[in-house]
Amino acid sequence: MKSLSLSVATATLLVSAAAAQAATIEFWYGNTGNVETAIQAQCDSFNAAQSDHEVTCVGQGSYEIGMQKAIAAYRSGNAPVLIQFFDAGTLDLMLSDAVVPVQDIMPDVAWDNYITGARAYYETSDGRLYSQPYNSSTLLFYTNKAQLEDAGVTETPQTWEEVIAAAEKLQATGHACPFVTDGNTWRVLEQFSARHGLPIASNHNGYDGLNAEYVLNSTFVVDHLTNLVEWRKQGLVRLDVDTKAGRYTEAFNAGECAMMEGSSGSYAAAATAFGDAGNLSVSMAPMYEGYDRHNTLVGGASIYVMKGHGDEEVAAAKAFLDFLRTPEQQMFFTAATGYVPVTNDVMDAIEASGEADDAKYATAAIGIDSMNQPSTEDSRGIRLGFYVQFREVFMEETQKAWNGEQTMQVALDNAKARGDELLRRFEQTYQGVQLP
């Protein structure tokens, strides 16, 4: 991967931190693959651009492992200054007493420049950002245009009704995998509910208090997941286990499957696999007819400043966060990974670069547009305790429905019951604590 040359503007920005005493800090992240390569390139660029501070970027293998290790390190007094946490761990971090709200230590940053869909997930009830959005993804719809055209589909499907009509045409021409998904909680529950304006839990998905209860078993999610099960039986929808590749993204990238719903972060690998033939299409995720489109949620992760560090280390952390926020670095990260820019000025920078039509920025405008669609109180984000564990519960129960062991309604009833138990445990743990 080619490292991005640091622009004069970025270098000038870093000079503002020069007055602080030099410090060496650690930034823990959870990504692997091409995203890890991009993160390491940014760390190298930061260190090369100035001599006031040095950041050592340390991969933890996954978000979950990084989260567990960081909390343990904090309790023992050895926490890194900066830690990347994923979306599902937001409430756990807010109530952990292990982090400092980033807007409190960097009050002069133009935080309102962040796109609405990115900041809402990580901000407090009074609108202050607790962490700095970083590798931000959202759900997109990918198609193999050549395969669709061979089946007589010349327009990209925009609704689920159109997706299945296209799938039927693909199947009629002998295509064994018209549409593929992995049934992941983030894709089929969270992103589906947000853009259709459906709540996952009461209290606006927990933003209004810890006494929330799951309601996913009584919304249109039940119908959608039941449809997916039926469409799979008909051979129109496939899961990971149904594909030769064994993973939905790889099956799509290899041409085994013609359509998929996937993270914007999957774009870089797809673009590499498709090459320059122009057959890869990305658009906003499909809607059901009769529903107004709302914003999709931000995925990926944000960066938190952990407590227990001196002024010099905090100054180094602020300098690195300033660096990552620059349009140049966001453009680099989008081009390298497919993750979506998080501030509104980046699209202007992309236009000014003369490369707005370049495939490497394909997810930028679409992703921002998707996250900036009209919002509701139920599409702001998810602020539920032990939500990482709930995602596992959801997958366990829906897997039984995929396998024909129970109906999808029963699966979601069970997920609600088990999820409410987690919420009550979390509420008891933080009894009397007010949400930030």
N, C-alpha and C positions, 0 to 999 in steps of 0.2 A: 504494500500500500504506500502511495506517495504521501509524505507528510506535508501539511499545509505550511507554506512560508508565512511567518508572522508579519502582518502588515504594519506599516508605520503607525496607523491608528491604534492598533492593539498594543504596540510597544509603548506608545505615549501614555496609554491608560495605565500601564503597569508602573510608570514612574511615580504615580501618586502614592504608592506604598513605600517608596524609597526611604521616607523619613523614619519608618519603623526599623527597629533593630532586626538584623537578619535572623531567620529561623528556619529550621528544617522540620517539616511536618509529614504525617502520613495521611493518605486518602485511601480508605478501604472501599472497594467496589465488588460487585457480585457477578459481573458479566464474563462471558467467555467468547471464543470465536472472533469474528470480525469486529464485534463491538469492543472486545477487550483490546484488540489491536489499535482501534481508534482512540480509546481512552489513554493507552500508553503513549500514543503519538502526541496527544494533547499535553500530557505530563512532560514529555521531552521538549515540546515547543515552549511551554511555560518556563522551564528551567533554562532553556537556551536564550530566552528573550530578555532575561534580567538576572542580576546577581544578588538581589536583596534577600530572596528566599529560595528554598528548594522544597519541592514536593516529591515524596516517594509514593507511588501508586501501587497498592498491594491488592491483588486479586484474591477473593475468598472462595471462588468456585460457584457460588449461587447467592441469591439474595437472602434466603433463609439461613444459610450457614453464617453469612456475614452479620446478620442481625443478632443471632445467638452469641457469636463471638464478641461482638461489640458491647453488648450489654454485660457480658461476663467480664470483659476488659475494663469497663467503666466501674464495675463494683470492686475490682481489684486495684483501681487507680492507674490503669495502663491503657486507657482508651485512645484511639486515634483522634486527631482533631476533626477530621472530616469523614463522614460515613455515608454511603449511598444506601438508601432503603427503598424498597418497592412500595407501590401504591397500597397494597392490602395491609401493610403494617403501620399505616399512618396514625390511627388512634392509639395503638400500642406505644408508639414513640412519643406522641403528644403527652401521654399520661405517665411516661416512664421516669420523668424528672432527670433524664440523662442528657437532654439536649437543650440548647438555647435557641429560641425563635430567631431565625435568620434576619427577619425584618427589625428586630430589636437591636441587633448589633450592627446593622447596616441600614440605618434609617434614611440615608440620603439617596439610596438607589431608587430609580423610577420604577417601582414594583408594579404600578398600574400599566406599564408597557407590556406585561405578560398577557398572553392571550387568555381570555376568560376560561376556556376549557382546561387550560393547564393550571392556572392558579387556584381555581375553586376547590380542587381536591385537597390542596395542601394548606389552605388558609384557615384562620380562626373564625369564630362567629362574628368578630368585628372587622374581618377583612385583612388581617395581618398574615403574611406568609410565614409559616413555621419552618419551611425548608425551601431551597432553591430548586425549582424544576430543572431536570437535567436531560436524561435520555427518555424523551417523551414519545410515546407511541399512541396510536389509536387504531380502531378497527377499520379496515378497508376491504374492498371486494376486488379480487384478482380474476382475470379471465385470460385464456389462451385464444386470442382473436382468430387465429388461423383455424383452430378446431371448431370454433363456433360458426365461422363462415362456411366451413365444409358441411356443416349440418343445416345450413340455411338460415342461421341467426346472424343478421348483419348489424343489429343494434345491441349495445351492452344492456343487459337486463338491469332494471332499476327497482323492481318490486320482487317480492318472493314469488308472486304468481308468475312473473316473467321468468324468474330463475328456473322454476320447475317446468314451465313450458319449453324453455331452452334445453333443460335436462332431458325431457322426453324426446326432443328432436335428436339430441346427441345419442341417446340410447337406441333410437330407431336406426341410426347409421352404424350401430355396432360398437359404440363407445361404452366401455365397461365402468368408467368412473366419471360421470357428468359433473358432480359437485362433491367436494370433500371438506370435511371439518374434523376436528378432534373432540368436539363436545366439551371443550374446556369452559370452566365457570366464567372466565373473563369474556369469552366470545359469546356463548349462547345464553348467558343470564345477564351479566352486568351491562355489556355493550348493547345487547338487544333491548333490555328494559330502558336504558337511558334514552336511546334514540326514539323509542316509541312512547316515552313519557310515563313509564310504569314504575311504581315503587317496588323495591326489593324488600324493604322493611318499613314499619311505621316510623313516626317522628322524622319523616323525610330522610329515610335511610340512616337514621341515628343522629343526624345533625342537631336535632332539637332535644336530645336527652338520652341517657343510658338505659331508659326503660323501654326501648324499642322492642318490637316483635317482628319476626319474619312474616311476610305476606305473599311471598313468591308463589305459593300454592293456590292462590285465588286470583291471579292476573292472567293476561293473555299469554304469558310465558308458558303456561300449561298447554295451551293449544299449539304453540309453536314447537315445543319439544315433542309433543305427541305427533305433530306433522312430520318432524324429522325422523322419528322412529318408523312411521309408515312409509315415508319416502325411501328410507333405507331398505325396507322389505321389498320395495318395488325396484330396487337397483338404481335409483336416481341420486341417492346420497350415499356417500361412503365415509367410513371412519378410518383411523390409522390402521387398525387391524385388518381392514378389508383391502388394503393396498399392497402391491408388490414391494414398494419402497419401505413400508412399515411406519411411515410418518407422513402426515398430510402435506406439509410444505415440500418435502422432497418428492412426493408423488406428483404434485403440481409442477414443480420445477423440471421434472424429468419428462413431462408431457403425458404422464399416465392419467392425470385428471385435468379436466378442462376449466373448472371454476373452483375457487376456494374463498372462504372468508379468513382473513389473516391480519396480523399486526402489520402496521407500517414498517416495523422493524424487520419484517421478512423481505422487504423490497430488494435490498442489496443483493442477497443470494439469488432471488428470482431474476433480477436483471442480468446478473452474471450468467445464469443458466440459459436464459433466452437469447443473449447476445444482441446483435444489432439488427435482427430480422424484423423488428417492429411488431412482434406478435403479442407482447405483454401489455395488458391493459389494467389500470388501477382506477377505481372510482369509489364513491362513498358506498357504505354497506347498504344492502337492499332493505326496503320497508315493506310492510303489508299495506295493501290498498285500504284506504279509509283512515289511516293514521297520519297525523302531521309529523314531519321530521323534526326531532330535537337534537341537541348536541350529543355526540359520542363522548365517552369519558377519556381522560388522559390515562395512559398505561405507563409501563416502564417504572422509573424511579426518580427520586429527588435526592438532594444532598443536604445533610444536616450537620450543624456544628455541635460537637459534643462538649459537655461541661468539663471543668477541671483543668483548664489550660491558661497559661499566662498571656499577657498582652502581646508579646512578640509572636507567639504561635497563632493567636487569633488574627493578628495583622497579616500573617502569611496566608491564613485561610481566606481572609477577605480578598486578598490580592488574587488568589487562584480562582475564587468564585467570580470576581470581576472579569478575569481572563476568559472563563468559560462562557460568560454571558455575551461577549462581543459577537456582533453579526458574523465576523469572519470565522470564528470558531464554531458557531452554530451551523454555518454553511458547510464547513468542513465535515462536521459530524453527520449532518443530513446526507451529504454526498457519499460518505463512507459507509453509512449504516442503514439509511432509510428512516431513521427516527425524525420526528417532526420538529421544526424550530419552535421555540417557546415564547419569543417576543415578537411583537407586531412589526418592528422595524426590519426584521430579517427579509421579508418579502421585498421590501424596497431595495435592500442591498442586493438581493438576487437579480432583480430587474436591472439595477445599475451595472451589474457584472456583465450583462450582455448574454448570459447563459440561462435565462429563464426557461427556455424551451428544452434545455438539456435534460436527458433522461435521469441524470443523477439527482435532479431536484423534483422528480415527479411526485413524490409524496408530500412535498412542502405545502403547496397551495391547497391540495385536496385534504390533507390532514388538518390544516388550520381551519379550512372552511367547515369541515365536519365537526370539529370541536367548538366552533363559534356559531353553530346553528342555535336558534332560539332555545333557551334553557327553561327548565321548570325547577321547582323545589326538590323534585325527585330525580333530576338529572345532574345535580351539582357534583355528586360523588357518593362515596360510601364511607360512613363514619361509625363502623360497628366493631365492637370488641371481639377479640379472638377470631377475626375474619379470616386469617390465614388458615386456621383449623376448619372454619366453615367451608372454605373452598374444597377442602379434602372431603368433608361430609357430602357436599353436593355431588362431587364426582363419584363417590362410592354409591350413593343412592341412584343416581341417574344411570350409572353403568349397569345396574341390575335391570333397569327398564330397557336399555339398549339390548341386553341379553335375553329379554323376554321373561325375566323372573318376576316382574311386577309391572303394573301399568305406570306410565309417567305421572299420573295423578298421585298414586300411592308413593312414588319416589319423592315427589315434592312435598307431600304431606309429612313423610318421614324426615326429609331435610329440614322442614320448618320446625318439627318437634325437637330434633337434635340441635338445630341451630339456636332455638330459644333457650335450651339448656345452657349452651355456651354463653349466650347473652346474659342470663341470670347470674352465672358464675362471675362474669366480668363485672356486672353491676355490683355484686356483693364485694368483689375485690376492691373496687373504687367507690365504695359507699360514701356518700357525702361529698364526693369530688365534683366540682363543676367543670363541664367541658370547656376547653379553651375557645 
